[in-house]
Protein backbone atom coordinates (compact mmCIF):
# COMPACT_ATOMS: atom_id res chain seq x y z
CA UNK A 1 0.00 0.00 0.00
CA UNK A 2 1.36 3.43 -0.94
CA UNK A 3 0.10 6.43 1.00
CA UNK A 4 0.97 10.13 0.75
CA UNK A 5 2.45 11.28 4.04
CA UNK A 6 1.15 14.82 3.56
CA UNK A 7 1.52 16.42 7.00
CA UNK A 8 1.33 13.20 9.02
CA UNK A 9 4.19 12.04 11.23
CA UNK A 10 5.89 9.22 9.28
CA UNK A 11 6.29 6.88 12.22
CA UNK A 12 2.74 7.39 13.45
CA UNK A 13 1.22 6.91 10.00
CA UNK A 14 3.20 3.72 9.36
CA UNK A 15 2.19 2.35 12.77
CA UNK A 16 -1.48 3.10 12.02
CA UNK A 17 -1.25 1.30 8.67
CA UNK A 18 0.45 -1.69 10.29
CA UNK A 19 -2.25 -1.84 12.98
CA UNK A 20 -5.06 -1.72 10.41
CA UNK A 21 -3.48 -4.65 8.58
CA UNK A 22 -2.87 -6.59 11.77
CA UNK A 23 -6.42 -5.99 13.02
CA UNK A 24 -7.79 -7.46 9.80
CA UNK A 25 -5.46 -10.45 9.82
CA UNK A 26 -3.26 -9.28 6.94
CA UNK A 27 0.44 -10.07 7.31
CA UNK A 28 2.70 -7.13 6.44
CA UNK A 29 6.39 -7.17 5.63
CA UNK A 30 7.09 -5.41 8.93
CA UNK A 31 5.10 -7.92 10.95
CA UNK A 32 6.22 -11.02 9.07
CA UNK A 33 9.68 -11.32 10.67
CA UNK A 34 11.05 -13.10 7.60
CA UNK A 35 7.90 -15.15 6.91
CA UNK A 36 5.72 -14.69 3.82
CA UNK A 37 3.68 -11.50 3.75
CA UNK A 38 0.90 -9.98 1.68
CA UNK A 39 1.24 -6.23 2.20
CA UNK A 40 4.12 -3.78 2.28
CA UNK A 41 3.27 -0.33 3.62
CA UNK A 42 5.24 2.50 2.03
CA UNK A 43 4.90 6.26 2.38
CA UNK A 44 5.32 8.78 -0.40
CA UNK A 45 7.19 11.62 1.32
CA UNK A 46 5.72 14.34 1.23
CA UNK A 47 3.33 13.44 -1.53
CA UNK A 48 3.49 11.16 -4.54
CA UNK A 49 4.28 14.18 -6.73
CA UNK A 50 7.73 14.28 -5.10
CA UNK A 51 8.49 11.23 -7.25
CA UNK A 52 7.99 13.38 -10.36
CA UNK A 53 10.47 15.95 -9.07
CA UNK A 54 12.82 12.99 -8.47
CA UNK A 55 12.78 12.14 -12.18
CA UNK A 56 12.57 15.53 -13.83
CA UNK A 57 13.55 14.07 -17.20
CA UNK A 58 10.23 12.19 -17.18
CA UNK A 59 8.35 15.42 -16.47
CA UNK A 60 10.22 17.12 -19.32
CA UNK A 61 9.38 14.28 -21.69
CA UNK A 62 5.69 14.65 -20.86
CA UNK A 63 5.74 18.46 -20.72
CA UNK A 64 8.57 19.71 -22.95
CA UNK A 65 8.16 23.40 -22.08
CA UNK A 66 9.13 22.95 -18.41
CA UNK A 67 12.53 24.28 -17.45
CA UNK A 68 15.47 21.87 -17.41
CA UNK A 69 16.89 23.91 -14.53
CA UNK A 70 14.20 22.97 -12.00
CA UNK A 71 16.14 20.13 -10.29
CA UNK A 72 19.20 22.40 -9.92
CA UNK A 73 17.27 24.96 -7.87
CA UNK A 74 17.92 24.52 -4.14
CA UNK A 75 14.23 24.29 -3.24
CA UNK A 76 13.80 21.29 -5.58
CA UNK A 77 17.08 19.40 -5.03
CA UNK A 78 15.59 17.08 -2.41
CA UNK A 79 12.26 16.00 -3.90
CA UNK A 80 10.98 14.68 -0.56
CA UNK A 81 11.66 18.00 1.22
CA UNK A 82 9.80 20.38 -1.09
CA UNK A 83 7.90 22.80 1.12
CA UNK A 84 4.37 24.09 0.69
CA UNK A 85 2.75 21.02 -0.83
CA UNK A 86 4.43 19.03 -3.56
CA UNK A 87 1.42 18.80 -5.84
CA UNK A 88 0.83 22.54 -5.51
CA UNK A 89 4.47 23.16 -6.38
CA UNK A 90 4.26 20.87 -9.40
CA UNK A 91 1.11 22.68 -10.47
CA UNK A 92 2.87 26.08 -10.26
CA UNK A 93 5.90 24.85 -12.21
CA UNK A 94 3.71 23.35 -14.92
CA UNK A 95 1.51 26.44 -15.08
CA UNK A 96 4.58 28.68 -15.51
CA UNK A 97 5.41 26.52 -18.54
CA UNK A 98 1.89 26.98 -19.96
CA UNK A 99 0.24 23.76 -18.79
CA UNK A 100 -2.88 23.24 -16.61
CA UNK A 101 -4.07 26.85 -16.55
CA UNK A 102 -7.27 25.70 -14.88
CA UNK A 103 -5.49 23.63 -12.23
CA UNK A 104 -3.43 20.46 -12.13
CA UNK A 105 -5.34 17.39 -13.21
CA UNK A 106 -3.42 14.80 -11.19
CA UNK A 107 -4.54 11.65 -13.00
CA UNK A 108 -3.85 13.18 -16.40
CA UNK A 109 -0.40 14.28 -15.24
CA UNK A 110 0.34 10.84 -13.79
CA UNK A 111 -0.62 9.14 -17.04
CA UNK A 112 1.55 11.55 -19.02
CA UNK A 113 4.64 11.38 -16.77
CA UNK A 114 4.69 7.73 -15.64
CA UNK A 115 5.58 6.15 -19.02
CA UNK A 116 8.75 8.26 -19.12
CA UNK A 117 9.94 7.48 -15.59
CA UNK A 118 13.18 5.59 -15.11
CA UNK A 119 13.24 4.09 -11.61
CA UNK A 120 17.03 3.95 -11.49
CA UNK A 121 17.48 7.69 -11.95
CA UNK A 122 14.78 8.82 -9.52
CA UNK A 123 16.29 10.96 -6.72
CA UNK A 124 13.33 10.67 -4.33
CA UNK A 125 14.34 8.66 -1.27
CA UNK A 126 10.76 7.49 -0.69
CA UNK A 127 10.60 6.27 -4.29
CA UNK A 128 13.91 4.43 -3.89
CA UNK A 129 12.65 2.73 -0.70
CA UNK A 130 9.59 1.55 -2.64
CA UNK A 131 11.75 0.35 -5.53
CA UNK A 132 14.06 -1.59 -3.20
CA UNK A 133 11.07 -3.27 -1.59
CA UNK A 134 9.52 -4.16 -4.94
CA UNK A 135 12.80 -5.64 -6.14
CA UNK A 136 13.02 -7.63 -2.92
CA UNK A 137 9.49 -8.96 -3.43
CA UNK A 138 10.19 -9.84 -7.07
CA UNK A 139 13.27 -11.84 -6.09
CA UNK A 140 11.34 -14.04 -3.65
LUMSEFI-138364 format. One line per field, with one value per atom (N, C-alpha, C, O): residue in one letter; x, y, z; atom name; residue number from 1. Coordinates in steps of 0.05 Angstrom, whole numbers, plus 32768, in hexadecimal, padded with zeros to 4 digits. Layout:
// residues N
residu a|...
u X|...
v Y|...
w Z|...
atome CA|...
num NUM|...
***
This chain:
// residues 140
residu x|x|x|x|x|x|x|x|x|x|x|x|x|x|x|x|x|x|x|x|x|x|x|x|x|x|x|x|x|x|x|x|x|x|x|x|x|x|x|x|x|x|x|x|x|x|x|x|x|x|x|x|x|x|x|x|x|x|x|x|x|x|x|x|x|x|x|x|x|x|x|x|x|x|x|x|x|x|x|x|x|x|x|x|x|x|x|x|x|x|x|x|x|x|x|x|x|x|x|x|x|x|x|x|x|x|x|x|x|x|x|x|x|x|x|x|x|x|x|x|x|x|x|x|x|x|x|x|x|x|x|x|x|x|x|x|x|x|x|x|x|x|x|x|x|x|x|x|x|x|x|x|x|x|x|x|x|x|x|x|x|x|x|x|x|x|x|x|x|x|x|x|x|x|x|x|x|x|x|x|x|x|x|x|x|x|x|x|x|x|x|x|x|x|x|x|x|x|x|x|x|x|x|x|x|x|x|x|x|x|x|x|x|x|x|x|x|x|x|x|x|x|x|x|x|x|x|x|x|x|x|x|x|x|x|x|x|x|x|x|x|x|x|x|x|x|x|x|x|x|x|x|x|x|x|x|x|x|x|x|x|x|x|x|x|x|x|x|x|x|x|x|x|x|x|x|x|x|x|x|x|x|x|x|x|x|x|x|x|x|x|x|x|x|x|x|x|x|x|x|x|x|x|x|x|x|x|x|x|x|x|x|x|x|x|x|x|x|x|x|x|x|x|x|x|x|x|x|x|x|x|x|x|x|x|x|x|x|x|x|x|x|x|x|x|x|x|x|x|x|x|x|x|x|x|x|x|x|x|x|x|x|x|x|x|x|x|x|x|x|x|x|x|x|x|x|x|x|x|x|x|x|x|x|x|x|x|x|x|x|x|x|x|x|x|x|x|x|x|x|x|x|x|x|x|x|x|x|x|x|x|x|x|x|x|x|x|x|x|x|x|x|x|x|x|x|x|x|x|x|x|x|x|x|x|x|x|x|x|x|x|x|x|x|x|x|x|x|x|x|x|x|x|x|x|x|x|x|x|x|x|x|x|x|x|x|x|x|x|x|x|x|x|x|x|x|x|x|x|x|x|x|x|x|x|x|x|x|x|x|x|x|x|x|x|x|x|x|x|x|x|x|x|x|x|x|x|x|x|x|x|x|x|x|x|x|x|x|x|x|x|x|x|x|x|x|x|x|x|x|x|x|x|x|x|x|x|x|x|x|x|x|x|x|x|x|x|x|x|x|x|x|x|x|x|x|x|x|x|x
u 8011|8000|8012|8025|800C|801B|8009|7FF2|8012|8002|8013|802A|8006|8013|8016|8002|802D|8031|8023|8018|8022|8017|8024|803C|8013|801E|8020|8026|801A|801B|8037|804A|803A|8054|8059|8047|8070|8076|8072|8065|807E|807E|8061|8059|8052|8037|8026|8016|8028|8018|801F|800D|8038|8040|8035|802B|8037|802C|800E|8003|7FFF|7FE2|7FDC|7FCA|7FEB|7FE7|7FED|7FDE|8002|8009|7FF3|7FEC|7FE8|7FD3|7FBA|7FAD|7FB2|7F9B|7F9E|7F8B|7FB5|7FBA|7FB9|7FAC|7FC6|7FC7|7FAA|7FA3|7F9B|7F80|7F6E|7F5A|7F74|7F64|7F70|7F66|7F86|7F93|7FA6|7FAD|7FAD|7FBF|7FDC|7FE2|7FED|8009|8018|8017|8026|8036|8053|805B|8063|8080|808C|809D|8083|808E|8087|8098|806F|8066|806D|8069|8078|807C|8095|8097|80A9|80C2|80CE|80D6|80D0|80DD|80CA|80D2|80B2|809E|8091|8094|8081|8072|805F|8054|805B|804A|8039|803F|8024|8012|8014|8012|8019|8019|8033|803F|803C|8052|8048|803D|804A|8041|8059|806E|8055|8069|805C|8045|806C|8062|806F|8088|8060|806A|806F|805C|8088|8090|8094|80A4|8089|8072|8058|8044|8059|8043|804E|8066|803D|8046|8053|8065|804A|8056|8073|8081|807E|809B|80AA|80C0|809D|80AA|80AE|80C1|809C|80A0|80B8|80C7|80BA|80D1|80EB|8100|80E9|8100|810A|8121|80F8|8100|80F6|80E3|8104|80FB|80FC|80ED|810E|810F|80F4|80EC|80E7|80CD|80B8|80A7|80B9|80A7|80AC|8099|80C5|80CC|80C3|80BA|80C5|80BC|809E|8094|808F|8072|806A|8056|8079|8073|808C|809A|8092|80AB|80B2|80C9|809E|80A3|80AD|80B5|80AD|80B7|80D5|80E3|80DE|80FB|810C|8105|8122|8135|8144|8150|8143|8152|8144|8150|812B|811C|812B|812D|8136|8143|815D|8167|8167|8180|817A|818C|8161|8159|8159|814E|8164|8166|814C|814C|8136|811D|8112|80FF|811D|8114|8129|8123|8140|8156|814F|8155|8141|8138|811A|810A|8112|80F5|80E3|80CC|80EC|80DC|80DA|80CC|80E9|80E9|80DE|80E2|80D0|80C4|80AE|809C|80B0|809E|8085|8086|806F|8057|8045|8034|8048|8037|8043|8046|804B|8059|8047|8050|802E|801C|8017|8015|8015|8011|8029|8027|8041|8059|805B|8063|8055|8055|8041|8048|802A|8016|8022|801F|802E|8039|804F|8050|8060|8076|806A|8073|8057|804A|803B|803B|802D|801E|8031|802A|8048|805C|8065|806D|8064|806C|8054|8058|803D|8026|8013|8002|8016|8005|7FF1|7FF7|7FDA|7FC6|7FBE|7FBF|7FB7|7FAF|7F97|7F95|7F86|7F6F|7F73|7F61|7F8C|7F92|7F9D|7F95|7FAF|7FBB|7FA7|7F99|7FA6|7F95|7FA8|7FB6|7FA8|7FBC|7FBC|7FD2|7FA6|7FA5|7FB0|7FBF|7FA9|7FB3|7FD1|7FE0|7FDB|7FF8|8006|801B|7FFB|8007|8009|801D|7FF4|7FF4|8007|8013|800C|801F|803C|804D|8041|805D|8067|807D|8056|805E|806B|807F|8062|8070|808D|809C|8094|80AF|80C2|80DA|80B7|80C7|80DB|80D5|80F3|8108|810E|811A|8105|8109|8125|812A|8139|8155|815F|8173|8153|815E|814E|8155|8139|8128|8136|8140|8137|8146|8135|813F|811C|810B|8111|8110|8118|811F|8107|810A|80EF|80D7|80D2|80C9|80D7|80D4|80E9|80E2|8101|8116|8111|8117|8105|80FD|80E8|80E9|80D4|80C0|80CC|80C6|80DE|80EB|80FB|80FA|810A|8119|8107|810D|80F1|80DD|80D1|80CE|80CA|80BE|80D2|80CB|80EB|8100|8104|8107|8102|8104|80ED|80F1|80D5|80BE|80C0|80B9|80CA|80CC|80E0|80DE|80F4|8109|8102|8111|80EB|80E3|80D5|80CC
v 7FE9|8000|8019|801B|802C|8045|805B|805D|806B|8081|809A|8099|80B1|80CB|80D1|80CE|80DA|80E2|80FC|80FF|810E|8128|8134|8137|813C|8148|8135|813D|811C|8108|8102|8105|80FA|80F1|80D5|80C4|80D1|80B8|80A0|808C|80A1|808A|8083|806C|8098|8094|8089|8076|8094|808A|806D|805D|8066|804A|8038|8022|8040|802F|802B|8015|8040|803E|802B|801A|802C|801A|7FFD|7FEB|7FF9|7FDE|7FD3|7FBC|7FE4|7FDB|7FD4|7FC0|7FE4|7FDE|7FC2|7FB2|7FBD|7FA3|7F8D|7F78|7F91|7F7C|7F76|7F5F|7F8C|7F88|7F79|7F6D|7F79|7F6B|7F50|7F42|7F49|7F2F|7F2E|7F18|7F45|7F46|7F48|7F59|7F37|7F37|7F4B|7F4A|7F5D|7F71|7F69|7F58|7F76|7F71|7F76|7F67|7F8C|7F94|7F7F|7F78|7F75|7F62|7F45|7F33|7F3F|7F24|7F17|7EFF|7F28|7F1E|7F08|7EF3|7F0D|7EFA|7EE5|7ED7|7EE4|7ED1|7EDE|7EF6|7ECF|7EDA|7EF0|7EEF|7F04|7F1A|7F21|7F19|7F31|7F38|7F56|7F5E|7F66|7F83|7F90|7F88|7FA4|7FB4|7FD1|7FDB|7FDE|7FF9|800C|800A|801E|8032|804D|8050|8062|807D|808D|808C|809C|80B0|80C9|80D6|80D1|80E8|8100|80FC|8114|811F|8116|8111|8116|810D|80FE|8101|80EF|80DF|80F1|80E8|810A|811C|8121|8129|811B|811E|810A|8110|80F4|80E1|80EC|80E5|80FE|810C|811F|8120|812D|813F|812E|8138|8116|8104|80FA|80F2|80FB|80F3|8109|8106|811F|8137|8132|813E|8120|8119|810E|8113|80FF|80F4|810A|810A|811E|8134|8144|814C|8148|8156|8148|8154|812D|811E|8121|8122|8122|8125|8142|8147|8154|8171|8180|818C|8180|818A|81A8|81B0|81B8|81D4|81DA|81F0|81C6|81CB|81CF|81C4|81DF|81E6|81CD|81BE|81CA|81B5|81BC|81AA|81D5|81DE|81D8|81DC|81D0|81CB|81BB|81C3|81A3|8193|819F|8196|81B3|81C0|81D6|81DF|81DF|81F3|81E7|81D1|81F5|81EA|81E0|81CC|81EE|81E6|81CC|81C0|81C2|81AA|8193|817D|8198|8184|816A|8155|816D|8156|8153|8161|8142|8140|813B|8144|812C|8126|813C|8139|8152|8168|8182|8197|8180|8198|81A2|8194|81BC|81C8|81D3|81DB|81D4|81E2|81D0|81DB|81B6|81A4|819E|81AF|8185|817D|817F|8187|8177|8178|8195|819C|81A6|81C3|81CF|81E0|81C6|81CF|81C5|81D5|81AC|81A1|81B1|81B8|81B6|81C6|81E1|81E9|81EF|820A|8208|8218|81F4|81F1|81EB|81F7|81D9|81D3|81EB|81EF|81F9|8211|8226|8233|822A|823E|8236|8247|821C|8212|8212|8209|821A|821C|8204|8201|81F3|81DB|81DF|81ED|81D2|81D1|81EC|81F1|81FE|8219|8218|8229|8204|8202|81F1|81EC|81E9|81D9|81BD|81B2|81B3|8199|8183|817F|8174|815C|8144|813B|813B|8128|810E|8104|8103|80E9|80ED|80DC|8102|8108|810B|8100|811A|811E|8103|80FD|80F3|80D9|80C7|80BA|80C7|80B7|80C1|80B2|80DB|80E7|80E3|80DE|80E5|80E4|80C7|80C1|80B6|809B|808B|807D|808B|807B|8083|8074|809B|80A5|80A1|80A7|8098|8096|807F|8069|8084|8070|806C|807D|8056|8052|8055|805F|804E|804F|806B|8070|807E|809A|80AB|80C3|80A0|80B0|80B7|80A6|80D1|80DB|80DC|80E4|80D5|80D5|80BD|80A7|80C3|80AD|809B|8083|80A7|8096|8084|806D|808E|807D|8067|8050|806D|8059|8043|802B|804A|8037|8024|800B|802F|801F|800C|7FF5|8017|8007|7FF0|7FD9|7FF5|7FE0|7FCA|7FB2|7FD2|7FBF|7FAE|7F96|7FBB|7FAD|7F99|7F83|7FA2|7F8F|7F77|7F61|7F7D|7F67|7F54|7F3B|7F5E|7F4D|7F3C|7F25|7F49|7F3B|7F25|7F12|7F27|7F13|7EFC|7EE8|7EFD|7EE7|7ED2|7EBE
w 8000|8000|8000|8010|7FEE|7FED|7FF6|7FED|8009|8014|8014|801B|800C|800F|802D|803C|8035|8051|8057|806C|8043|8047|8060|8062|8074|808C|80A4|80BA|809F|80B4|80BD|80AE|80D7|80E1|80D4|80D6|80C8|80BA|80CB|80C3|80E3|80F4|80FD|80FD|8104|810D|80F6|80FB|80DF|80C8|80C2|80BD|80C1|80BB|80D1|80CA|80EA|80FF|80FC|8101|80F5|80F0|80DA|80DC|80C4|80AD|80B5|80AE|80C4|80CE|80E0|80DE|80F1|8104|80F4|80FA|80E0|80D0|80C3|80C4|80B8|80AC|80C0|80BC|80D6|80EB|80F6|80FA|80FA|8104|80F1|80F9|80D8|80C4|80BC|80AB|80C9|80C4|80AC|80A4|80A2|808B|8095|80A5|808A|8092|8081|8069|808F|8081|8082|8091|8071|8071|808C|8096|8098|80B3|80C8|80D8|80C7|80DB|80D5|80E6|80BE|80B5|80C2|80C4|80CA|80D5|80C4|80CE|80AA|8098|808C|8079|8095|808A|8072|806D|8063|804C|8056|806C|8045|804B|8032|801C|8037|8022|801B|8004|802F|802C|8035|8049|8026|802E|802F|801B|8046|8048|8042|804E|8030|8029|8027|8020|802F|8030|801A|8016|800B|7FF8|8008|8012|800A|801A|8008|7FF5|800A|8019|800B|8018|7FF1|7FE1|7FC9|7FC3|7FBD|7FA5|7F90|7F82|7F8E|7F79|7F7D|7F6B|7F95|7F9A|7F87|7F7F|7F81|7F6F|7F53|7F45|7F4B|7F31|7F32|7F1F|7F48|7F4B|7F4C|7F44|7F55|7F57|7F3C|7F39|7F28|7F0C|7EFA|7EEB|7EFB|7EEB|7ECD|7EBE|7EC5|7EA8|7E9F|7E88|7EB0|7EA8|7EA6|7E94|7EB8|7EB7|7E9D|7E8F|7E96|7E7E|7E65|7E51|7E65|7E4E|7E4A|7E34|7E60|7E5F|7E59|7E4B|7E64|7E62|7E59|7E6A|7E3F|7E35|7E3B|7E39|7E41|7E46|7E63|7E69|7E75|7E90|7E8F|7E7E|7EA2|7EA3|7EAB|7EBD|7E9D|7EA4|7EBE|7ECA|7EC6|7EDD|7EF8|7F0D|7EF7|7F10|7F24|7F3B|7F1E|7F32|7F3D|7F52|7F30|7F3A|7F4E|7F5B|7F4F|7F63|7F7F|7F82|7F92|7FAD|7FB9|7FC7|7FB3|7FBF|7FB3|7FBE|7F9D|7F90|7F91|7F88|7F9C|7F9B|7FAA|7FA1|7FC1|7FD0|7FCB|7FD8|7FB9|7FB2|7FCA|7FCA|7FDE|7FF5|8009|801D|8005|8018|800D|8018|7FF6|7FEA|7FFD|8005|8003|8016|8009|7FF1|8018|800E|7FFD|7FEF|7FFF|7FEF|7FD5|7FC3|7FD1|7FB9|7FA0|7F8B|7FA3|7F8B|7F84|7F6C|7F98|7F92|7F84|7F72|7F8D|7F80|7F64|7F52|7F5F|7F44|7F33|7F1C|7F3D|7F2F|7F26|7F0F|7F39|7F33|7F1D|7F0B|7F20|7F0C|7EF0|7EDC|7EEF|7ED6|7ECB|7EB2|7EDC|7ED2|7EC7|7EB3|7ED4|7ECA|7EAE|7E9E|7EA8|7E8D|7E7A|7E63|7E83|7E71|7E72|7E60|7E86|7E88|7EA0|7EB3|7E9E|7EB4|7EBF|7ED7|7EAD|7EB5|7EC8|7EDA|7EC5|7ED6|7EEF|7EFE|7EF4|7F0B|7F03|7EEF|7F13|7F0D|7F0E|7F22|7EF9|7EF8|7EFD|7EEC|7F16|7F20|7F10|7F0A|7F0A|7EFC|7EE0|7ED6|7ED3|7EB8|7EB9|7EA8|7ECD|7ECF|7ED5|7EC9|7EE6|7EEC|7ED3|7ECF|7EC4|7EAB|7E97|7E87|7E97|7E84|7E8C|7E7C|7EA6|7EB1|7EB4|7EAD|7EC0|7EC7|7EB1|7EB7|7E98|7E84|7E7E|7E73|7E87|7E82|7E9A|7E98|7EB0|7EC8|7EC6|7EBB|7ED0|7ED2|7EEF|7EFC|7EFB|7F18|7F22|7F38|7F11|7F1A|7F1D|7F2B|7F0F|7F11|7F24|7F29|7F30|7F42|7F5C|7F69|7F62|7F7A|7F93|7FA8|7F92|7FA9|7FBB|7FB2|7FD4|7FE7|7FEB|7FEC|7FEE|7FF2|7FDA|7FDD|7FC2|7FAA|7FAA|7FA4|7FB2|7FB2|7FC7|7FC2|7FDE|7FF2|7FE6|7FEA|7FD8|7FCB|7FB6|7FB5|7FA6|7F91|7F9D|7F93|7FB3|7FC0|7FCA|7FC7|7FD6|7FE0|7FCA|7FCC|7FB4|7F9D|7F91|7F8A|7F8F|7F85|7F98|7F8F|7FB2|7FC6|7FC2|7FC3|7FBF|7FBB|7FA2|7FA1|7F8D|7F73|7F74|7F65|7F85|7F86|7F98|7F99|7FA5|7FB7|7FA7|7FB3
atome N|CA|C|O|N|CA|C|O|N|CA|C|O|N|CA|C|O|N|CA|C|O|N|CA|C|O|N|CA|C|O|N|CA|C|O|N|CA|C|O|N|CA|C|O|N|CA|C|O|N|CA|C|O|N|CA|C|O|N|CA|C|O|N|CA|C|O|N|CA|C|O|N|CA|C|O|N|CA|C|O|N|CA|C|O|N|CA|C|O|N|CA|C|O|N|CA|C|O|N|CA|C|O|N|CA|C|O|N|CA|C|O|N|CA|C|O|N|CA|C|O|N|CA|C|O|N|CA|C|O|N|CA|C|O|N|CA|C|O|N|CA|C|O|N|CA|C|O|N|CA|C|O|N|CA|C|O|N|CA|C|O|N|CA|C|O|N|CA|C|O|N|CA|C|O|N|CA|C|O|N|CA|C|O|N|CA|C|O|N|CA|C|O|N|CA|C|O|N|CA|C|O|N|CA|C|O|N|CA|C|O|N|CA|C|O|N|CA|C|O|N|CA|C|O|N|CA|C|O|N|CA|C|O|N|CA|C|O|N|CA|C|O|N|CA|C|O|N|CA|C|O|N|CA|C|O|N|CA|C|O|N|CA|C|O|N|CA|C|O|N|CA|C|O|N|CA|C|O|N|CA|C|O|N|CA|C|O|N|CA|C|O|N|CA|C|O|N|CA|C|O|N|CA|C|O|N|CA|C|O|N|CA|C|O|N|CA|C|O|N|CA|C|O|N|CA|C|O|N|CA|C|O|N|CA|C|O|N|CA|C|O|N|CA|C|O|N|CA|C|O|N|CA|C|O|N|CA|C|O|N|CA|C|O|N|CA|C|O|N|CA|C|O|N|CA|C|O|N|CA|C|O|N|CA|C|O|N|CA|C|O|N|CA|C|O|N|CA|C|O|N|CA|C|O|N|CA|C|O|N|CA|C|O|N|CA|C|O|N|CA|C|O|N|CA|C|O|N|CA|C|O|N|CA|C|O|N|CA|C|O|N|CA|C|O|N|CA|C|O|N|CA|C|O|N|CA|C|O|N|CA|C|O|N|CA|C|O|N|CA|C|O|N|CA|C|O|N|CA|C|O|N|CA|C|O|N|CA|C|O|N|CA|C|O|N|CA|C|O|N|CA|C|O|N|CA|C|O|N|CA|C|O|N|CA|C|O|N|CA|C|O|N|CA|C|O|N|CA|C|O|N|CA|C|O|N|CA|C|O|N|CA|C|O|N|CA|C|O|N|CA|C|O|N|CA|C|O|N|CA|C|O|N|CA|C|O|N|CA|C|O|N|CA|C|O|N|CA|C|O|N|CA|C|O|N|CA|C|O|N|CA|C|O|N|CA|C|O|N|CA|C|O|N|CA|C|O|N|CA|C|O|N|CA|C|O|N|CA|C|O|N|CA|C|O|N|CA|C|O
num 1|1|1|1|2|2|2|2|3|3|3|3|4|4|4|4|5|5|5|5|6|6|6|6|7|7|7|7|8|8|8|8|9|9|9|9|10|10|10|10|11|11|11|11|12|12|12|12|13|13|13|13|14|14|14|14|15|15|15|15|16|16|16|16|17|17|17|17|18|18|18|18|19|19|19|19|20|20|20|20|21|21|21|21|22|22|22|22|23|23|23|23|24|24|24|24|25|25|25|25|26|26|26|26|27|27|27|27|28|28|28|28|29|29|29|29|30|30|30|30|31|31|31|31|32|32|32|32|33|33|33|33|34|34|34|34|35|35|35|35|36|36|36|36|37|37|37|37|38|38|38|38|39|39|39|39|40|40|40|40|41|41|41|41|42|42|42|42|43|43|43|43|44|44|44|44|45|45|45|45|46|46|46|46|47|47|47|47|48|48|48|48|49|49|49|49|50|50|50|50|51|51|51|51|52|52|52|52|53|53|53|53|54|54|54|54|55|55|55|55|56|56|56|56|57|57|57|57|58|58|58|58|59|59|59|59|60|60|60|60|61|61|61|61|62|62|62|62|63|63|63|63|64|64|64|64|65|65|65|65|66|66|66|66|67|67|67|67|68|68|68|68|69|69|69|69|70|70|70|70|71|71|71|71|72|72|72|72|73|73|73|73|74|74|74|74|75|75|75|75|76|76|76|76|77|77|77|77|78|78|78|78|79|79|79|79|80|80|80|80|81|81|81|81|82|82|82|82|83|83|83|83|84|84|84|84|85|85|85|85|86|86|86|86|87|87|87|87|88|88|88|88|89|89|89|89|90|90|90|90|91|91|91|91|92|92|92|92|93|93|93|93|94|94|94|94|95|95|95|95|96|96|96|96|97|97|97|97|98|98|98|98|99|99|99|99|100|100|100|100|101|101|101|101|102|102|102|102|103|103|103|103|104|104|104|104|105|105|105|105|106|106|106|106|107|107|107|107|108|108|108|108|109|109|109|109|110|110|110|110|111|111|111|111|112|112|112|112|113|113|113|113|114|114|114|114|115|115|115|115|116|116|116|116|117|117|117|117|118|118|118|118|119|119|119|119|120|120|120|120|121|121|121|121|122|122|122|122|123|123|123|123|124|124|124|124|125|125|125|125|126|126|126|126|127|127|127|127|128|128|128|128|129|129|129|129|130|130|130|130|131|131|131|131|132|132|132|132|133|133|133|133|134|134|134|134|135|135|135|135|136|136|136|136|137|137|137|137|138|138|138|138|139|139|139|139|140|140|140|140
***
